[in-house]
Amino acid sequence: MKTLLLIVLLAATQAHAAGDPKNGALLFQRCASCHAVGPYASAGYGPQLNAIVGRKAASTRDYKYSEAMKKSGLVWTEKNLAAYLRAPHDVVPGTSMRFWGIKDEQQVADLLSYLKTF
């Protein structure tokens, strides 16, 4: 019985950490005033975010990035994106992104889960 409880708790923890793309879609509404995703996404006040995971920072052609972002050398891994979503100016000092960050780890996971769908 204890083993079963441990397995259920472990599975629930992993699901929680994995992120909920539906909740991520709701959270993305905060981002949508500057960023776009989807088949018709293009740069606006910020770059479009399709295929962001695995993409080199400052690499889309339709957006004028800050010098700090161009020089960052980052590749947007899930780990780097999560850190950036938590505290953009700590990860890329001098970034032009006007966002204070997301402190809630589940919200970061949910948002990443959503972004990975594009």
C-alpha positions in Angstrom: 0.0 0.0 0.0 2.8 2.4 0.8 4.5 1.6 -2.5 1.2 2.4 -4.4 0.9 5.7 -2.5 4.5 6.6 -3.3 3.9 5.8 -7.0 0.7 8.0 -7.1 2.5 10.9 -5.4 5.5 10.6 -7.7 3.2 10.6 -10.8 1.3 13.6 -9.5 4.5 15.5 -8.8 5.8 14.8 -12.3 2.6 15.9 -13.9 2.6 19.1 -11.9 6.2 19.8 -12.9 5.5 19.0 -16.6 3.2 21.9 -17.0 -0.4 22.4 -18.2 -0.5 23.8 -21.7 -4.2 24.9 -21.3 -3.2 27.0 -18.3 -0.2 28.1 -20.2 -2.5 29.4 -23.0 -4.3 31.5 -20.4 -1.0 32.8 -19.0 0.2 33.6 -22.5 -2.5 36.3 -22.8 -0.2 38.5 -20.7 2.5 37.9 -23.3 0.3 38.4 -26.4 0.4 42.2 -26.3 4.1 41.9 -27.4 4.6 38.3 -28.7 2.7 36.0 -31.1 2.6 32.3 -31.7 0.8 30.2 -34.3 0.7 29.8 -38.0 0.5 33.6 -38.8 2.9 34.8 -36.0 5.2 37.6 -36.8 7.2 40.1 -34.7 5.4 42.9 -33.0 6.7 44.8 -30.0 8.6 41.5 -29.3 9.7 38.6 -31.5 7.3 35.8 -32.4 7.8 32.7 -30.3 7.1 29.7 -32.6 9.7 27.0 -32.1 11.4 29.0 -29.4 12.7 25.9 -27.6 16.1 25.0 -29.2 16.3 28.3 -31.1 19.3 30.6 -30.8 18.5 33.9 -29.0 18.1 36.9 -31.3 17.8 34.8 -34.4 14.5 35.7 -36.0 14.9 38.0 -39.0 11.8 40.1 -38.5 12.7 41.6 -35.1 15.3 44.2 -34.0 16.9 42.7 -30.9 18.8 44.6 -28.2 22.6 44.4 -28.4 22.5 42.6 -25.1 20.3 39.8 -26.5 22.4 39.6 -29.7 25.6 39.2 -27.6 24.0 36.8 -25.1 25.0 33.6 -27.0 22.0 31.9 -25.5 20.2 29.0 -27.0 16.6 28.8 -25.6 16.6 25.5 -23.8 13.8 24.9 -21.4 16.1 25.6 -18.6 17.3 29.0 -20.1 13.7 29.9 -20.9 12.5 29.1 -17.4 15.3 31.2 -15.9 14.5 34.1 -18.3 10.8 33.9 -17.6 11.6 34.1 -13.9 14.0 37.1 -14.2 14.7 38.4 -17.7 17.1 41.1 -16.6 19.2 38.7 -14.5 19.6 36.3 -17.5 20.3 39.0 -20.1 21.3 42.2 -18.4 20.3 45.1 -20.8 17.5 43.2 -22.5 14.8 45.4 -23.9 12.1 43.1 -22.6 9.9 45.1 -20.3 8.7 42.3 -18.0 9.5 41.7 -14.3 9.2 38.0 -14.4 7.1 35.1 -13.1 7.9 33.9 -9.7 5.4 31.0 -9.6 7.3 27.8 -10.8 4.1 26.1 -11.9 3.1 29.1 -14.0 6.6 29.0 -15.6 6.1 25.3 -16.3 2.6 25.8 -17.7 3.8 28.6 -20.0 6.7 26.5 -21.3 4.4 23.6 -21.9 2.1 25.9 -24.0 5.0 27.4 -26.0 6.3 23.9 -26.9 3.0 23.3 -28.7 4.1 25.7 -31.5 
